[in-house]
Amino acid sequence: MKNIQLVSAIMTTKIVKLKKDDDLERAEYLFKKHKIRHIPVVDGKSIIGMLSYTDLLRISFVDAVDDDGEIESLVYNMFTIEQVMAKNVVSVSSTASIKEVAEILTKREFHALPVVDDNELVGIVTTTDLIEFLIMRL
């Protein structure tokens, strides 16, 4: 019988989070500071959405990005995190297998999944986590 590897072995547990009342400038700051592409949005310990860096780029309009690729903060004042985040979040439990997670990421064309146990955000797993896992096994 194969040894089933759980997502808890590869997920990130030091989660960078946003609250729905945070602003988009804070979101951009966190994306850049931590060099990440996805941030769960929480209400207390429960996840209510996911914000990706691509979501910020989508609302920034071509004219709002300067020569350095910086997004103008003017645009951020037009939207809230709740308006921009993905609300119908697909999540997995920490006992999901790495294979199950890989299948969801592939079929749904996601790049990150929140890991939720008992309605509490406990981690996040990304395509990068999966690639690093594969590299270590090869």
N, C-alpha and C positions, 0 to 999 in steps of 0.2 A: 504494500500500500504506500502511496506517495505521501511524503511529508507536506501537509498543507501549511503554507506560510500565510500568516495573518497580516492585514494592512497595518496593524498596530506596530509591527516591526519596522516599517519604513515611513510612517506618517510623521509629519512635523507636529510637535506638541507645544512648542513655544509659538503660539499663534499671534500674529499681528491682526488686531480686530478694529473695526469701526463701529460706532454707534450711529443709529439713524439720524441723530441730531448733529453729528459731526459735519463739517463742510467739505466740499470737494478739494479745496486747497490742502486740507489736512490729509486727505486721501492721497493726493499726488505726492506730498511730502513723505508719507509712509511708503509708498511704492518705490520712490527713489532711495530713501534712506536704507531700506532693507533689501533693495534689489529684488523685488518680488513682482508678480503679475496678477495676483488674486488676493482679495481681502474679504473675509466673511464680515457681514454686518450683523450685529447682535443686539438683542434686547435682553439685558441681564445676561444669563448664560445660554439663552436660546438663540439659534440662528434664524434671522428673518430675511436674509438676502446675501448675495455675493456680488462684489464689485470687482471688475477686472480693469486693468490699465487700458485695455482696448475700449471699454465703455467710456472712459475719459476722452480718449482720442476721437471716438465717434461723435461726441457732443462738441468737440473743440473747434470744428469747422476748419477748413484749410486756411482761411485768412487769419485765424486766431493763433496759429503756430508761427513763432518767429524763426529766424535762420538757424538758431541753435536747437530747434526742436522743442523749445519750451512752450508750454501751453499758457496762453494769456489767462490771468486770473479773472478777467472781466467775464468770461464765459461761465466760469464756475458760479458766479453770483446769480445766474439765471436758473440754475437747477439745484435740487437737493439730492442727497444720497439716495433717498427713497425713490425719487423719480428715475434715477439712472441705474440703480442696481437691478440684478436679476432677482425676481421674487419667488418664482417656483423652483426652489432649490432642490436638487437631487442630492441625497446624502447617503453615506454608508455607515455601518457600525464598525467599531474597532475589531470585531470578530469576523468581518468579511475577509474573504481570501484575497490575496494579491491578484489572483487570476480574475476574480469577480470584478474587482476594481478596474483592471486593465480592459475588461470587456465593456464595462459601462463607459469608460473614457473613450474607447474606440468607437463604439456604436453611437453614442450620443454626441461625439465630437467635442467633448469637454476637455479642458486642460487642468482642471482641479476639482476635487470633491471634498466637501467638508465631512469630517468624521464625527458622528453624533451618537452618544449613548444616553439613554433615558432622557431624551430631549435636551441634552447639554452638549455643547460643542467641545470636543476633546482633542481635535486635531484637524489637519488638512493634509491631503495627499495630492500630489501633482504628477504630471507626466515626467517631470525632472526626477522626482523620487523613484518612479518606475525605471527610468533609464539608468539611474545610479545603481539600483538593485540589480539590473541585468548586467551592468558592467562588472560588478563585484562577483557575479556568478560565472562570467566567461573566462 
